[in-house]
Amino acid sequence: MLAAPGDRIIVHAPRLGGHDRDGEVVAVRGPEGGPPYVVRWSDTGKETLLFPGPDTELHHHGATERVTAGA
């Protein structure tokens, strides 16, 4: 999974009935667009460091397709 600032991240809830989280990639710390990513979460406005797992989707800024972790 390769990201760039401006991409959207969605982390799906780990259990049924939970809430998905979404945020914006504000910085990429890994080499050549790889993780970890600094993400600003839409629900709190806080920025955290994220290593995406298999429950994570990435939507590239301006693209119509999505990328899932492990793909």
Buried (B, 14 or more C-beta within 10 A) or exposed (E): BBBEEEBBBBBBEEEEEEEEBBBBBEBBEEEEBEBBBBBBBEEEEEBEEBEBEEBBBBBBEEEEEEBBBEE
